[in-house]
């Protein structure tokens, strides 16, 4: 847990219970206040900013725990509340949850469960605050909410998205598999005047050739064997919105001819139909293939390529945006923890360095899957280097004790530097490489190396790297 101090208010009419709960939660990160009834709790709550209220439901006096919850949520809705209830009043605890309580405990309170629920509640608070700060930062920076990153490479993508979003021009998105081409297309749609219309994502690579035409253009009832009802195609489904045609490099020749005709005439006809249906759709296409190479090899019609490549937009692979890996890693960790209901986990410095040094052939999708795997399989709260998949650990096989013939090793023994000198040289080389990768930004360099900024400054002075 971080060094931030979390104020807790404990409310119970029994002094022994109040004292016991306070002792159970005594640690440097918690500031504990107690109250014997709802009125005293309300007065304390109004005078201090308690993030968590731990309250019994049955209390003496005119006000109950339920009344206190209503008052607190009216005053500061973001306050976390855990209620304590007896076995016979669980229904009341459920009512408290409907009013906004975060969780409940059943008497007699298990202190281990209490500590866990309090930790989870503050983790929930921390994540909520991180998300709020991220939204604020994105709003100020004018970034794209669908995408995460601060590197120069991804900022170029953000800039191009903002350039083209408010037009109807066709965009060709190119990038390796897993880089987030569909996210870019969705960002274009969500920033466009068509944002209230549908966003339809269709993948040519996911369908056999015989089905592509019927999916692209739709069909009338009886158009072919099995066509028992009328069906709209992708173009019609996206009317008033945006159509993403993914993996356009997979199109066969006939589909290319049909698509070219549709783009030229701006209308489509269902299979088996007569009427021409006018188009009202913004087209975005994507591929992981080299389109110019496909044109040169005759696999892509040149006239169709120029129709599609009005605005080119390249999505960089993850290895070209190393600075974004820590941010993406934390984002996917939080996502996987929430999805699978697992306790929060942190990444050790050595593991983070290995992640930043890995080549990521599967790009962002591979990183996301890796974080999900680690959240599910790692038992503790810290993900270490040895927890990573073997190919990401970056370890070379150990050398044998003497890899050379004896006469050669004896000769080289006089040329080998001292261990201290070798370590210093390796350290100096590593720091220089990290500085270059982080464009000499010292805080990011320190983060990449897994050391403090003060340590980095000391090492730079020691090796005269100013």
Secondary structure, 3 states (H helix, E strand, C coil): CCCCCEEEEEECCCHHHHHHHHHHCCCCCEEEEEECCHHHHHHHHHHCCCCEEEEECCCCCCCCHHHHHHHHHHHCCCCEEEEEECHHHHHHHHHHHHCCCCEEEECCCCHHHHHHHHHHHHHHHHHHHHHHHHHHHHHHHCCCCCCCCCCHHHHHHHHHHHHHCCCCCCEEEECCCCCCHHHHHHHHHHCCCCCCCCEEEEEHHHCCHHHHHHHHHEECCCCCCCCCCCEECHHHHCCCCEEEEECHHHCCHHHHHHHHHHHHHCEECCECCCCCEECCCEEEEEECCCHHHHHHCCCCCHHHHHHHCCEEEECCCHHHCHHHHHHHHHHHHHHHHHHHCCCCCEECHHHHHHHHHCCCCCHHHHHHHHHHHHHHHCCCCEECHHHCCHHHCCCCCCCCCCCCCHHHHHHHHCCCCCHHHHHHHHHHHHHHHHHHHCCCCHHHHHHHHCCCHHHHHHHHHHCCCC
